[in-house]
Amino acid sequence: MTAGLIWLAAVDKNIFTALGAMIGTAVTAVGTISAWQNRRHDRRQQLLDKAVEKLVTAVALEMKAEEKLRRLQDPWPLRVRWVNTRRPIADHWQAIHGVPERDHAIDLSGKLEDVAAVLGKVPSQRLVVLGEPGSGKTILSLCLVLGLLDRRKPQHPVPVRIPVSSWDPVDVGLREWMAGWLSENYRHLAVKAPSGDTLAQELVAAGQILPVLDGLDEIPQPSRLTALVKLNRESSRGDPLVLTCRAQEYEEVVTAPTGDVLTAAAVVELCPLDPHHLDDYLRVTTPQARVAKWDPVLQNITGHPDGPVAHRLCPLR
């Protein structure tokens, strides 16, 4: 019996030794796979980080070049202002706050140099900017991108102004369109990532792009509602987004029988330029020898600030 016990002990020892070796091999294999996955993740993250860094530089250079071309600081920026819209076309404040108990409105009125800070006041980071033709929507979007870049912290999404006129929402989804536009306009984002997707697709999927979508009114009227539907379907309260549009056109889309608001978005509306500020601006930006030619026009807009001349005279866009 003693010999039998000794034999069983030896067998058990061999079994445990084999099991230990197998477990050790499995642990080593898991560790190897985990290390490979970590290296792959690190390589992907490095690619995305470099892509973001290059995109920030490219967008900043592009926006500053346009700012200089439009001479926005010469001799000073026009006093573009906006206020919360009074039209019934914004989402409920509870949806914007993301808390059922919070229904108080936030005063989003401001002027051009405050635009990035104003977006920061919107809890959902989703904003619609409305204005008449020539009221400064495109200029505001330019200044917004520059302001957001100045305030941007690492890991925050990159603001990029994208013209809605390049989108066919009937045939192309929001994210697909954004990624395609980014790849075409920033060629380094057309490079394939390890996943097989382009870097643009990766950045859009990772929420690394803050789209400033300029000009919903610039796509055909029948497509605008489809665009708004896809904006709501493919983005949500957690996805920062800015959209510009002419006021009347946006109201028509929202109040259509099957229309809807942009989910969790606040809405502001650009104000007409102050005639006196416009008078000062036009006189200073005109050579002195020709200033007198503006007198009839300036007298008209000063005397009739709500008249057709004052309404149409705006050199912003």
C-alpha positions as CSV (number, residue, x, y, z in Angstrom):
1,M,0.0,0.0,0.0
2,T,2.9,2.3,0.8
3,A,4.4,1.7,-2.6
4,G,1.0,2.5,-4.2
5,L,0.8,5.8,-2.4
6,I,4.3,6.7,-3.5
7,W,3.4,5.9,-7.1
8,L,0.3,8.0,-7.0
9,A,2.2,10.9,-5.5
10,A,4.7,10.7,-8.3
11,V,2.0,10.6,-10.9
12,D,0.2,13.6,-9.3
13,K,3.4,15.5,-9.2
14,N,4.0,14.9,-12.9
15,I,0.4,15.9,-13.6
16,F,0.8,19.1,-11.6
17,T,4.1,19.8,-13.3
18,A,2.5,19.4,-16.7
19,L,-0.4,21.5,-15.8
20,G,1.9,24.2,-14.4
21,A,3.8,24.2,-17.6
22,M,0.6,24.5,-19.7
23,I,-0.6,27.3,-17.5
24,G,2.7,29.1,-17.8
25,T,2.7,28.7,-21.5
26,A,-0.9,30.1,-21.7
27,V,0.0,33.1,-19.5
28,T,3.0,33.8,-21.6
29,A,0.9,33.6,-24.8
30,V,-1.7,35.9,-23.3
31,G,1.0,38.3,-22.3
32,T,2.5,38.2,-25.8
33,I,-0.9,38.9,-27.4
34,S,-1.6,41.7,-24.9
35,A,1.7,43.3,-25.6
36,W,1.1,43.0,-29.3
37,Q,-2.3,44.6,-28.9
38,N,-0.8,47.4,-26.8
39,R,1.9,48.1,-29.4
40,R,-0.8,48.1,-32.1
41,H,-3.0,50.5,-30.0
42,D,0.0,52.7,-29.3
43,R,0.9,52.9,-33.0
44,R,-2.6,53.7,-33.9
45,Q,-2.8,56.4,-31.2
46,Q,0.5,57.9,-32.3
47,L,-0.8,58.1,-35.9
48,L,-4.0,59.8,-34.8
49,D,-2.1,62.2,-32.5
50,K,0.2,63.2,-35.4
51,A,-2.8,63.5,-37.7
52,V,-4.6,65.8,-35.2
53,E,-1.4,67.9,-34.7
54,K,-1.0,68.4,-38.5
55,L,-4.7,69.2,-38.8
56,V,-4.6,71.9,-36.1
57,T,-1.7,73.6,-37.9
58,A,-3.3,73.3,-41.3
59,V,-6.7,74.7,-40.2
60,A,-5.1,77.6,-38.3
61,L,-3.0,78.6,-41.3
62,E,-6.1,78.3,-43.6
63,M,-8.3,80.4,-41.3
64,K,-5.7,83.1,-40.7
65,A,-5.0,83.4,-44.4
66,E,-8.7,83.9,-45.0
67,E,-8.9,86.4,-42.2
68,K,-6.1,88.4,-43.8
69,L,-7.6,88.1,-47.2
70,R,-10.9,89.4,-46.0
71,R,-9.1,92.2,-44.0
72,L,-11.2,91.5,-40.9
73,Q,-8.9,93.5,-38.7
74,D,-8.5,96.4,-41.1
75,P,-8.9,98.9,-39.5
76,W,-11.0,97.0,-36.8
77,P,-13.5,94.1,-36.9
78,L,-17.0,95.1,-37.7
79,R,-19.3,95.0,-34.6
80,V,-21.1,91.8,-35.4
81,R,-23.6,91.0,-32.7
82,W,-26.2,88.3,-32.0
83,V,-28.9,87.4,-29.5
84,N,-30.9,84.3,-28.6
85,T,-33.5,83.8,-31.3
86,R,-37.2,84.4,-30.5
87,R,-38.3,82.0,-33.1
88,P,-39.7,78.7,-31.9
89,I,-36.9,76.7,-33.6
90,A,-34.5,75.8,-30.7
91,D,-34.6,72.6,-28.7
92,H,-36.0,72.7,-25.1
93,W,-33.6,74.1,-22.6
94,Q,-33.9,70.8,-20.6
95,A,-32.5,69.0,-23.6
96,I,-29.8,71.5,-24.0
97,H,-28.8,71.3,-20.3
98,G,-29.2,67.5,-20.4
99,V,-31.1,67.6,-17.1
100,P,-34.9,67.4,-16.8
101,E,-35.0,69.9,-13.9
102,R,-33.1,72.6,-15.6
103,D,-35.2,74.6,-17.9
104,H,-33.7,78.1,-17.5
105,A,-32.6,79.9,-20.6
106,I,-28.9,80.9,-21.0
107,D,-28.2,84.4,-22.4
108,L,-26.0,83.7,-25.4
109,S,-25.9,87.3,-26.7
110,G,-22.4,88.4,-27.7
111,K,-20.1,90.0,-30.2
112,L,-17.5,88.6,-32.7
113,E,-14.6,88.4,-30.3
114,D,-16.7,86.5,-27.8
115,V,-17.9,83.8,-30.1
116,A,-15.8,80.9,-28.8
117,A,-16.7,81.8,-25.2
118,V,-20.4,81.9,-26.1
119,L,-20.2,78.3,-27.5
120,G,-18.6,77.3,-24.2
121,K,-21.7,78.5,-22.4
122,V,-23.9,76.0,-24.2
123,P,-24.0,72.8,-22.1
124,S,-24.5,70.6,-25.1
125,Q,-21.9,72.4,-27.2
126,R,-24.4,72.4,-30.0
127,L,-25.3,75.7,-31.6
128,V,-27.2,77.0,-34.7
129,V,-26.3,80.5,-36.0
130,L,-28.9,82.2,-38.1
131,G,-28.7,85.4,-40.1
132,E,-29.9,87.2,-43.2
133,P,-27.7,87.2,-46.4
134,G,-24.6,89.2,-45.7
135,S,-25.1,89.4,-42.0
136,G,-21.8,87.8,-41.2
137,K,-22.5,84.0,-40.7
138,T,-19.4,82.9,-42.6
139,I,-17.2,85.5,-40.9
140,L,-18.6,84.4,-37.5
141,S,-17.8,80.8,-38.4
142,L,-14.2,81.8,-39.3
143,C,-13.7,83.7,-36.1
144,L,-15.3,80.8,-34.1
145,V,-12.8,78.3,-35.5
146,L,-9.8,80.6,-34.8
147,G,-11.2,81.2,-31.2
148,L,-11.7,77.6,-30.5
149,L,-8.2,76.7,-31.8
150,D,-6.7,79.4,-29.4
151,R,-8.6,77.8,-26.5
152,R,-8.2,74.2,-27.5
153,K,-6.6,71.8,-25.0
154,P,-5.0,68.5,-25.8
155,Q,-7.5,65.7,-26.5
156,H,-10.2,68.2,-27.4
157,P,-11.8,67.9,-30.9
158,V,-10.4,70.0,-33.7
159,P,-12.8,72.7,-35.0
160,V,-13.0,72.5,-38.8
161,R,-15.3,74.7,-41.0
162,I,-17.0,72.5,-43.6
163,P,-19.3,74.0,-46.3
164,V,-22.6,72.2,-46.3
165,S,-22.8,72.9,-50.1
166,S,-20.4,70.0,-50.6
167,W,-22.9,67.5,-49.1
168,D,-25.6,65.5,-50.8
169,P,-27.5,64.3,-47.7
170,V,-29.9,62.2,-49.9
171,D,-27.2,59.8,-50.9
172,V,-24.4,60.3,-48.4
173,G,-24.4,60.0,-44.6
174,L,-23.1,62.7,-42.3
175,R,-20.0,60.9,-41.1
176,E,-19.1,59.5,-44.5
177,W,-19.4,63.0,-46.0
178,M,-17.3,64.6,-43.3
179,A,-14.6,62.0,-43.6
180,G,-14.5,62.3,-47.4
181,W,-14.3,66.1,-47.3
182,L,-11.5,66.0,-44.7
183,S,-9.6,63.5,-46.8
184,E,-10.0,65.7,-49.9
185,N,-9.0,68.9,-48.3
186,Y,-6.3,67.7,-45.9
187,R,-4.5,65.1,-47.8
188,H,-2.6,63.6,-44.8
189,L,-6.0,62.4,-43.5
190,A,-6.4,60.3,-46.6
191,V,-3.7,57.9,-45.4
192,K,-4.9,54.5,-44.3
193,A,-4.8,53.7,-40.6
194,P,-4.0,50.1,-39.3
195,S,-7.7,49.4,-39.3
196,G,-7.9,49.9,-43.0
197,D,-10.0,53.1,-42.6
198,T,-8.6,56.5,-43.5
199,L,-7.2,58.7,-40.7
200,A,-10.1,61.0,-41.5
201,Q,-12.6,58.2,-40.8
202,E,-10.8,57.4,-37.6
203,L,-10.9,61.0,-36.4
204,V,-14.6,61.4,-37.2
205,A,-15.4,58.1,-35.5
206,A,-13.4,59.0,-32.4
207,G,-15.1,62.3,-32.0
208,Q,-11.9,64.3,-32.7
209,I,-13.6,66.7,-35.1
210,L,-15.8,69.6,-34.1
211,P,-17.7,70.4,-37.3
212,V,-18.6,74.0,-38.0
213,L,-21.1,73.4,-40.8
214,D,-21.5,76.5,-42.8
215,G,-24.6,77.2,-44.9
216,L,-27.4,74.7,-44.6
217,D,-29.3,77.1,-46.9
218,E,-26.8,76.5,-49.7
219,I,-28.0,73.0,-50.5
220,P,-31.3,72.5,-52.5
221,Q,-34.4,73.2,-50.5
222,P,-35.7,69.6,-50.8
223,S,-32.5,68.2,-49.3
224,R,-32.4,70.5,-46.2
225,L,-34.9,68.5,-44.2
226,T,-33.0,65.3,-45.1
227,A,-29.8,66.9,-43.9
228,L,-31.3,67.9,-40.6
229,V,-32.7,64.4,-40.1
230,K,-29.2,62.9,-40.7
231,L,-27.6,65.4,-38.4
232,N,-29.9,64.2,-35.6
233,R,-29.6,60.5,-36.5
234,E,-25.8,60.5,-36.8
235,S,-24.9,62.9,-34.0
236,S,-26.4,63.4,-30.6
237,R,-26.2,65.6,-27.5
238,G,-22.6,64.5,-26.8
239,D,-21.3,65.5,-30.2
240,P,-20.3,69.2,-30.4
241,L,-21.6,70.8,-33.6
242,V,-22.2,74.3,-35.0
243,L,-24.5,74.9,-38.0
244,T,-25.1,78.2,-39.8
245,C,-28.1,79.0,-42.0
246,R,-30.3,81.8,-43.2
247,A,-33.0,82.4,-40.6
248,Q,-36.1,82.1,-42.8
249,E,-34.8,78.9,-44.5
250,Y,-34.0,77.3,-41.2
251,E,-37.4,78.1,-39.8
252,E,-39.0,76.6,-42.8
253,V,-37.1,73.3,-42.3
254,V,-37.9,73.1,-38.6
255,T,-41.5,74.0,-38.9
256,A,-42.3,71.8,-41.9
257,P,-44.9,69.0,-41.2
258,T,-42.2,66.4,-40.7
259,G,-39.5,68.9,-39.5
260,D,-37.6,68.9,-36.3
261,V,-35.1,71.0,-34.4
262,L,-31.4,70.2,-34.2
263,T,-31.2,68.0,-31.2
264,A,-30.0,69.7,-28.0
265,A,-29.0,72.8,-29.9
266,A,-29.4,76.4,-28.9
267,V,-30.1,79.0,-31.6
268,V,-28.8,82.5,-31.9
269,E,-29.6,85.1,-34.5
270,L,-27.4,87.8,-35.9
271,C,-28.4,91.4,-35.5
272,P,-28.4,94.0,-38.2
273,L,-25.3,96.2,-38.1
274,D,-25.6,99.5,-36.2
275,P,-25.9,102.2,-38.9
276,H,-23.6,104.5,-36.9
277,H,-20.9,101.9,-36.6
278,L,-21.3,101.1,-40.3
279,D,-21.0,104.8,-41.1
280,D,-17.7,105.0,-39.2
281,Y,-16.4,101.8,-40.7
282,L,-17.1,102.8,-44.3
283,R,-15.6,106.3,-43.9
284,V,-12.4,105.0,-42.4
285,T,-12.0,102.2,-45.0
286,T,-12.5,104.5,-47.9
287,P,-9.7,106.8,-49.3
288,Q,-10.3,110.3,-48.1
289,A,-10.6,111.6,-51.7
290,R,-13.7,109.4,-52.2
291,V,-15.4,109.5,-48.8
292,A,-17.8,112.2,-50.0
293,K,-19.3,109.7,-52.5
294,W,-20.6,107.7,-49.5
295,D,-22.5,110.7,-48.1
296,P,-25.9,110.1,-49.8
297,V,-25.8,106.4,-48.8
298,L,-24.6,107.0,-45.3
299,Q,-27.3,109.7,-44.7
300,N,-29.9,107.3,-45.9
301,I,-28.9,104.5,-43.6
302,T,-28.5,106.8,-40.6
303,G,-31.8,108.5,-41.2
304,H,-33.6,105.2,-42.1
305,P,-31.9,102.5,-40.1
306,D,-34.7,100.0,-40.9
307,G,-34.9,101.0,-44.6
308,P,-34.0,98.8,-47.6
309,V,-30.5,100.4,-48.0
310,A,-29.5,99.9,-44.4
311,H,-30.9,96.4,-44.5
312,R,-28.9,95.4,-47.6
313,L,-25.7,97.3,-47.1
314,C,-23.4,94.9,-45.3
315,P,-20.0,94.1,-46.8
316,L,-19.3,91.0,-44.8
317,R,-20.1,88.2,-47.2
